[in-house]
């Protein structure tokens, strides 16, 4: 990998991390953030970040590890 490629990949990583750390306050902001993650998921420039983007779009345990998990019972 060339230095230019490493810098380019680092810029996308920083952009995704910055957006992931932002916590939307409204449903509309959350929808816009999810749309951004989905757009990046379909952009070849972000291919190296695909696993992280998939988790940001669907953070359920099944999406993370690829298996269905049972939910813990509600506290009584």
C-alpha positions as MATLAB code, in Angstrom:
seq = 'XXXXXXXXXXXXXXXXXXXXXXXXXXXXXXXXXXXXXXXXXXXXXXXXXXXXXXXXXXXXXXXXXXXXXXXXXXXX';
ca = [
       0.000    0.000    0.000;
       1.391    3.382   -0.970;
       1.569    6.321    1.397;
      -1.103    8.160   -0.621;
      -3.439    5.208   -0.252;
      -2.837    5.020    3.505;
      -3.611    8.736    3.893;
      -6.750    8.375    1.788;
      -7.952    5.404    3.816;
      -7.207    7.277    7.027;
      -9.349   10.226    5.937;
     -12.376    7.984    5.432;
     -11.746    6.301    8.782;
     -11.617    9.674   10.547;
     -14.815   10.792    8.818;
     -16.684    7.620    9.825;
     -15.411    7.751   13.420;
     -16.411   11.406   13.749;
     -19.927   10.633   12.528;
     -20.191    7.488   14.673;
     -19.306    9.471   17.800;
     -22.026   12.028   17.076;
     -25.249   11.218   18.938;
     -28.342   12.452   17.073;
     -30.910   14.175   19.271;
     -33.982   13.635   17.076;
     -35.422   10.830   14.975;
     -34.796   12.936   11.869;
     -31.118   13.393   12.757;
     -30.816    9.655   13.438;
     -32.388    8.860   10.038;
     -29.981   11.256    8.315;
     -27.020    9.662   10.090;
     -28.176    6.170    9.081;
     -28.595    7.355    5.470;
     -25.006    8.622    5.541;
     -23.746    5.263    6.864;
     -25.691    3.422    4.124;
     -24.279    5.715    1.436;
     -20.752    5.043    2.680;
     -21.498    1.312    2.739;
     -22.224    1.501   -0.993;
     -19.198    3.699   -1.786;
     -16.084    1.763   -2.875;
     -13.875    4.349   -1.133;
     -15.221    3.055    2.187;
     -14.903   -0.667    1.393;
     -12.170   -1.109    4.010;
     -14.653    0.118    6.658;
     -17.533   -2.181    5.634;
     -17.646   -4.250    8.874;
     -17.776   -1.131   11.038;
     -20.402    0.528    8.840;
     -22.560   -2.603    8.958;
     -22.402   -2.551   12.777;
     -23.276    1.155   12.848;
     -26.320    0.496   10.682;
     -27.477   -2.567   12.652;
     -25.764   -2.866   16.048;
     -27.757   -5.904   17.220;
     -25.697   -8.843   18.490;
     -26.872  -11.036   15.601;
     -25.595   -8.469   13.105;
     -22.269   -8.208   14.895;
     -21.422  -11.892   15.129;
     -23.704  -13.342   12.464;
     -25.701  -15.532   14.822;
     -29.053  -15.187   16.445;
     -28.901  -14.606   20.172;
     -31.625  -14.726   22.758;
     -32.454  -11.580   24.612;
     -31.969  -11.414   28.330;
     -35.201  -11.468   30.327;
     -36.423   -8.141   31.595;
     -35.456   -7.298   35.158;
     -38.288   -7.822   37.619;
];
